[in-house]
Each structure stands twice: as structure tokens, then as C-alpha cells.
């Protein structure tokens, strides 16, 4: 498969947005990413219905890959095969690598959630874990959806080439 400059720019843009979203994880940003992922999946479904050829294959692969991954990580963690369990260790390792402890500042007389004491001083980890985890899972949904689209388009073009 040959990549154009447009694909390279798209990958770099995805990586930049993903790194920024993970480094500055907040509830607003993670929910915005989740909404964008939902919009991508809906557009992929609509695109697979109303287009033809390799474009329809790409949209169909995006829809199938993204929806399957999204539904799998919504499974309860005690399900027999749960991809979220497989991704949890990688997500936690990444969180430990990029998160940092900052002094906790009380707001309205109370410390923020997740505050812990170390040598009598209050600290909190930034970014917070829950928005970080949500952002990481949504970015994985994007990546699986796009990978599914690329694989589907490649298979479609290969089968069309073999038929002619």
C-alpha cells in the first residue's frame, strides 16, 4: 500500500491531537473526543451506505472496526474476552510515564479528588486518571476505526485487481 503526503499529514495530526489530549486530559476534552468518535462512526456508517467502490470499503471498515472496538470496551471487565483488560495495563503504564504529582490546592475548603499525603504535604496527580483513561480509549477507537478502513480498502482494491 502506498501512502500519499495527505496520509502522512493525517497521521501526524492524529498523533499531535492524541498527545495533547493525553497530556492535558480533562472531562471536557475527553467528552469532546468521545463525541467526535461517535460522529466519525455515524459518518462512516452513512458513508458506507451512500458511496461506492474503495471509498465505501474504507467507510465500511471504519464503521466495523470502530464500532466493534467501542462495543468491546463497553463490556464489563469480568467478561470472558474483554479488550479493555488487555489495554488497561498499557494505559496505566502510559499514565505512570506522563503523569506528574503537583501540590494540591484546596478549593472551597476541600482538596480535589485523588489527593494523597506525602511527608505531610498534599499532592494530586495531573492529569486526573478518569479523563485520561476515557481519552486513551477514545483515541484507540479512532485508531482501530482508521486501521479497519485502511485494511478494508486495501482488500477491496486487491480483489478488484485480481478480478480484472
C-alpha positions in Angstrom: 0.0 0.0 0.0 1.3 3.4 -0.9 0.8 6.4 1.3 0.4 9.9 0.0 1.6 13.0 1.7 -2.0 13.6 2.8 -2.0 10.3 4.8 1.3 11.2 6.4 -0.1 14.6 7.5 -3.2 13.0 8.8 -1.2 10.5 10.9 1.0 13.4 12.3 -2.2 15.4 13.1 -3.8 12.4 14.8 -0.6 11.8 16.9 -0.4 15.5 17.8 -4.1 15.7 18.9 -3.7 12.4 20.8 -0.6 13.5 22.7 -2.2 16.9 23.5 -5.4 15.1 24.7 -3.5 12.8 26.9 -1.1 15.4 28.4 -3.9 17.8 29.2 -6.7 15.3 29.9 -9.9 16.9 31.3 -13.5 15.9 31.3 -14.4 18.4 28.7 -11.7 17.3 26.3 -12.4 13.6 26.8 -16.1 14.1 26.3 -15.4 16.2 23.1 -13.2 13.3 21.8 -15.9 10.8 22.6 -18.5 12.9 20.7 -16.1 13.2 17.8 -15.6 9.4 17.8 -19.4 8.9 17.8 -19.7 11.4 14.9 -16.9 9.5 13.0 -18.7 6.2 13.4 -22.0 7.6 12.3 -20.4 9.3 9.3 -18.6 6.1 8.5 -21.9 4.1 8.5 -23.6 6.8 6.3 -20.6 6.9 4.0 -20.5 3.2 3.6 -24.2 3.3 2.6 -24.1 6.1 0.1 -20.7 5.7 -1.6 -19.4 3.0 -3.9 -16.0 1.3 -4.6 -12.9 1.7 -2.5 -14.4 4.7 -0.6 -17.4 2.6 0.5 -14.9 -0.2 1.6 -12.9 2.3 3.6 -16.0 3.7 5.3 -17.4 0.2 6.0 -14.1 -0.9 7.5 -14.0 2.2 9.7 -17.6 1.6 10.9 -17.0 -2.1 11.6 -13.6 -1.7 13.3 -14.6 1.4 15.4 -18.0 0.0 16.4 -16.6 -3.4 17.4 -13.8 -1.9 19.5 -16.2 0.6 21.1 -18.7 -2.1 22.0 -15.9 -4.4 23.3 -14.5 -1.8 25.7 -18.0 -1.2 27.0 -18.2 -4.8 28.1 -17.9 -5.4 31.9 -14.3 -6.1 32.9 -15.2 -9.7 34.0 -16.4 -10.7 30.5 -14.5 -13.8 29.1 -12.7 -11.8 26.4 -12.5 -8.2 27.3 -10.1 -6.0 25.2 -10.3 -3.3 27.8 -8.4 -5.6 30.2 -5.7 -6.0 27.5 -5.4 -2.3 27.1 -5.6 -1.4 30.8 -2.0 -2.3 31.5 -0.7 -0.3 28.6 -2.9 2.7 29.6 -1.8 2.5 33.2 1.9 2.3 32.2 1.5 5.3 29.9 -0.3 7.2 32.6 2.5 6.5 35.1 5.1 7.6 32.5 3.5 11.0 31.7 1.6 12.0 34.8 3.2 14.1 37.5 2.5 15.0 41.1 1.7 18.6 41.8 0.9 20.3 45.1 -2.8 20.1 45.8 -4.5 23.4 46.4 -7.7 23.4 48.5 -10.7 24.8 46.8 -13.7 25.9 48.9 -12.0 24.4 51.9 -11.6 20.9 50.4 -8.8 19.2 48.5 -9.5 17.9 45.0 -10.4 14.3 44.4 -7.4 11.9 44.3 -5.3 14.0 46.8 -2.8 12.0 48.9 -0.3 12.9 51.6 3.4 12.6 51.2 5.6 13.8 54.1 2.7 15.9 55.5 2.1 17.7 52.2 -0.9 17.2 50.0 -0.3 16.2 46.3 -2.5 15.3 43.4 -1.6 13.6 40.1 -2.1 15.6 36.9 -3.7 14.8 34.5 -6.5 13.1 36.5 -6.9 9.3 35.8 -10.6 9.1 34.7 -10.4 11.7 31.9 -7.0 10.3 30.9 -8.5 6.7 30.6 -11.5 8.0 28.6 -9.3 9.9 26.2 -7.0 6.9 25.7 -9.9 4.6 25.0 -11.5 7.0 22.5 -8.1 7.6 20.8 -7.8 3.8 20.5 -11.3 3.7 19.0 -10.2 6.2 16.3 -7.0 4.3 15.6 -8.8 0.9 15.3 -11.5 2.5 13.1 -9.0 4.1 10.7 -6.9 0.9 10.6 -10.1 -1.1 9.8 -10.8 1.3 7.0 -7.3 1.0 5.5 -7.4 -2.8 5.7 -10.9 -2.9 4.1 -9.9 -0.5 1.3 -6.7 -2.5 0.6 -8.6 -5.8 0.4 -11.2 -4.2 -1.9 -8.5 -2.9 -4.3 -6.7 -6.2 -4.2 -9.8 -8.2 -5.1 -10.7 -5.7 -7.8 -7.3 -6.0 -9.3 -7.5 -9.8 -9.2 -10.8 -9.8 -11.0 -9.6 -7.7 -13.9 
